[in-house]
Amino acid sequence: MTRSLVVLNRESQLNSLIKNKRDEDFRVLYYSLWDEYSTKIVENLRKEWVDKEGEETLFLVNSWDLPHSFVAFHVTKVPCLVSAVNGRIRKEDQPSRIWKSLNYHLSRKNRAS
């Protein structure tokens, strides 16, 4: 049982997640390659979060590859974590709440300045 990160490269991949939101729970992290805190979060997810125990998949969408996908959930700033649980959508755009929602707390030395 491991955690995994899946980078979405096509809008059709995100659209298929959205269509199944009533049947399947999912999380999508929207980030930007030019935002320091976004890149720090993704870097630490790849290094540490995936090694933690649990069976979770986190989908990643970046602003360069899929700029139009930000409209799907009215994402206006990054980083933003969109969670679909039991068909309900919840957005978190404060980094501390994103980490709390992911059940992972970034140590002080790894936080972006």
N, C-alpha and C positions, 0 to 999 in steps of 0.2 A: 504494500500500500504506500504509494508515493504521491507527492504533489507534483503537478506539472504546469508548465507555462506554454500556452499555445498562441503564437503570433498570427493574427488574422491578416491576410494579404489581399483579400478580395471582399467587396461589399456583400457578395452573395453568401459568404460564410457567416457574416454578422446577421444577415437577413434570415438565414435558416435558424439561428439561435432565437431571434425575436419571434419567429413564427411559433416556436415550441415553448414559449415562456410560461404558458399555463401548465405544461406537462413536465418541464424540466427546470430545475433551478440552475442559475449560472451567474458568473461574475465577469465583468469586463472592466479592465483598467485602461482608461484613455490617458495617453501621455504625449509629450512632445520631446523630440530629440534635442531641442534647443532650450528646454527648461531644466535648470540645474537640479531642482528637487525631483522632477519626474525621472530624469536619468539616474539619479541616486537611488530612487525607489526600485526601478527596474533592475539596476545592478545588484542591489541587495536581495531582491527576490530571486534572481538567478543564482546568487552565491549561497544564500542561507535559507530562504523560505522553502525552496524545493526539497531541501534535506530534512525538514521537520516532518514528524509523523502525521499522517492524515491522508485521506483520499479526496483531493480537491483538484480542480482544474481552473486556472485563471487565464482568461483570454486577454490578450494585449492588442490594443489598437493605437497606432501612432498617427500623429497629425500629418506627417509627410506622405505616408502610403495611402491613407484613407481619410482625406479631409472632409468628404461629404458624410462620412459615418457619424460625425459628431452631431449631426442634426437629428439622428434617430432618437436620442434621449435628451435633446436640448442641452448638450454639454457646451458650456461657454468658457470654462477654464480648466487647466490641467495642473496637477493630476486630478482625475475624477474616477471614482470607483462606482460602477453601476451594478447593483445586485438585483436579480430577479428571484424572488422567493415566493412560492405558491401563487405565481401570476402577478404579484405586486412588484413594482419597480421602486427602488430606493437609490438615491444618489448621495455620495459623500465626496465633497471636494476639499475638505480640510485634511491635510496630511496626517495629523495625529489620529483623526477618526478613521482614515483609510487603514492605518496600521492596526488600530483596535479592531476594526471589522475583519481584517485578515488574521486576527489572533496572533499578531507578531508585533513586537515592540522593538523599534530600532534603537540600538544602543547610542548613547550620546556621541561617541567617537565617529559613528557612521552617518550622523545627520548632516544634511547640507547646511552650510552657513548662510 
